[in-house]
Amino acid sequence: MAEELSLEQQTARVLNHPFHRYAGLELVHQEPGKAWCRFEVNANSISLAATLHAGVLYGLLDATTQLALLPMLEAGEQATTIDIHVSVIRSVPPGARVALRAEVLRKRSTVAFLRCEAQTVEDAAGTVAVATITKSISNHA
């Protein structure tokens, strides 16, 4: 039987993932059903068009929703993304700081529905992208 990880250990596991570290993901706030993260658009997250790479953005939106859901999971439960829809509203230039705000819309025994919004810190009124994410919940206890 696998050792049960604490919330702090699970959170550290997400944040220390090589991709998340490479992209510069930082946790700002976490509580049951909510998480706020941030990152700066740098050479590691730039596309060939010299703006924030959409794939990097998708991955960080998904990671932020995972951080919002972790405090709500029961012992032995794990969540896996099974569906993601992202609407990218505008491009983000190099050097911009991006804030990610995730919330759990609904959690059932086997599925969770989440939402995450990305905004540039310099222009808080300007949404960059909105994601809706569905995660399958399984128990590995």
C-alpha positions as CSV (number, residue, x, y, z in Angstrom):
1,M,0.0,0.0,0.0
2,A,1.4,3.4,-1.0
3,E,2.1,6.0,1.7
4,E,-0.5,8.8,1.9
5,L,0.9,12.2,1.0
6,S,-0.2,15.3,3.0
7,L,-1.7,18.3,1.3
8,E,1.6,20.1,1.5
9,Q,3.4,17.1,-0.1
10,Q,0.8,16.9,-2.9
11,T,1.0,20.6,-3.5
12,A,4.8,20.5,-3.6
13,R,4.6,17.6,-6.1
14,V,2.5,19.7,-8.5
15,L,4.7,22.8,-8.1
16,N,8.0,20.8,-8.4
17,H,7.0,19.1,-11.6
18,P,9.8,19.8,-14.1
19,F,7.4,21.4,-16.6
20,H,5.8,23.7,-14.0
21,R,9.2,24.7,-12.6
22,Y,10.5,25.3,-16.2
23,A,7.5,27.6,-16.9
24,G,8.0,29.4,-13.5
25,L,4.6,28.5,-11.9
26,E,4.3,29.9,-8.4
27,L,1.5,29.3,-5.9
28,V,0.0,32.5,-4.4
29,H,-3.0,31.1,-2.5
30,Q,-4.6,27.8,-1.9
31,E,-7.8,26.8,0.0
32,P,-10.4,24.1,-0.6
33,G,-11.9,24.8,-4.0
34,K,-9.6,27.7,-4.9
35,A,-6.1,28.3,-6.0
36,W,-4.2,31.4,-7.3
37,C,-0.9,31.0,-9.2
38,R,1.3,33.3,-11.2
39,F,4.1,33.1,-13.7
40,E,6.1,35.5,-15.9
41,V,6.3,35.0,-19.7
42,N,9.9,34.4,-20.4
43,A,12.2,32.5,-22.9
44,N,10.8,29.2,-21.6
45,S,7.2,30.0,-22.4
46,I,7.5,32.0,-25.7
47,S,6.0,30.7,-29.0
48,L,7.5,31.1,-32.5
49,A,5.2,34.2,-32.8
50,A,7.1,35.8,-29.8
51,T,4.1,35.6,-27.5
52,L,3.0,33.3,-24.7
53,H,2.9,29.7,-26.0
54,A,-0.7,28.4,-25.8
55,G,0.4,24.9,-24.8
56,V,2.4,26.3,-21.9
57,L,-0.7,28.3,-20.9
58,Y,-3.0,25.3,-21.1
59,G,-0.6,23.3,-18.9
60,L,-0.5,26.0,-16.2
61,L,-4.2,26.5,-16.2
62,D,-4.6,22.7,-15.7
63,A,-2.0,22.7,-12.9
64,T,-3.8,25.6,-11.1
65,T,-7.1,23.7,-11.1
66,Q,-5.3,20.7,-9.7
67,L,-4.1,22.9,-6.8
68,A,-7.7,24.1,-6.2
69,L,-9.0,20.6,-6.1
70,L,-6.3,18.9,-3.9
71,P,-7.6,20.2,-0.6
72,M,-11.0,18.8,-1.4
73,L,-9.8,15.2,-2.2
74,E,-10.4,12.5,0.4
75,A,-7.6,10.2,1.5
76,G,-6.5,7.9,-1.4
77,E,-8.3,10.0,-4.0
78,Q,-6.5,11.2,-7.1
79,A,-7.7,13.5,-9.9
80,T,-6.8,13.1,-13.6
81,T,-7.8,15.6,-16.3
82,I,-10.1,14.0,-18.8
83,D,-11.4,17.1,-20.7
84,I,-10.1,20.6,-21.1
85,H,-11.5,23.5,-23.1
86,V,-9.5,26.7,-23.3
87,S,-10.6,30.0,-25.0
88,V,-7.6,32.2,-25.6
89,I,-8.9,35.7,-25.8
90,R,-5.7,37.7,-26.5
91,S,-1.9,37.2,-26.8
92,V,0.5,37.9,-24.0
93,P,3.9,39.5,-24.7
94,P,7.3,38.5,-23.3
95,G,7.9,39.9,-19.8
96,A,4.2,40.0,-18.9
97,R,3.2,38.6,-15.5
98,V,0.1,36.3,-15.6
99,A,-2.2,35.6,-12.7
100,L,-4.2,32.3,-12.8
101,R,-7.3,31.9,-10.6
102,A,-9.0,28.5,-10.4
103,E,-12.1,27.4,-8.7
104,V,-13.9,24.1,-8.3
105,L,-17.4,24.5,-9.7
106,R,-18.6,21.1,-8.5
107,K,-17.1,17.9,-7.1
108,R,-18.9,14.6,-7.1
109,S,-17.5,11.2,-6.0
110,T,-16.0,10.4,-9.4
111,V,-15.8,13.7,-11.3
112,A,-15.0,17.4,-10.7
113,F,-15.7,20.4,-12.8
114,L,-13.4,23.3,-12.6
115,R,-12.8,26.8,-14.1
116,C,-9.6,28.8,-14.4
117,E,-9.1,32.3,-15.7
118,A,-5.8,33.9,-16.7
119,Q,-5.2,37.7,-16.6
120,T,-2.1,39.8,-17.0
121,V,-1.1,41.4,-13.8
122,E,-0.3,44.7,-15.5
123,D,-3.8,44.8,-17.0
124,A,-6.1,43.1,-14.5
125,A,-9.2,44.0,-16.5
126,G,-7.9,42.1,-19.5
127,T,-8.6,38.4,-19.5
128,V,-6.1,36.3,-21.4
129,A,-7.8,33.0,-21.4
130,V,-10.6,31.0,-19.7
131,A,-10.5,27.2,-19.2
132,T,-13.1,24.7,-18.2
133,I,-11.7,21.5,-17.0
134,T,-13.2,18.1,-16.0
135,K,-11.2,15.8,-13.8
136,S,-11.9,12.1,-13.1
137,I,-11.6,11.2,-9.5
138,S,-10.4,7.7,-8.5
139,N,-9.6,6.1,-5.2
140,H,-6.3,4.3,-5.0
141,A,-6.5,3.5,-1.3
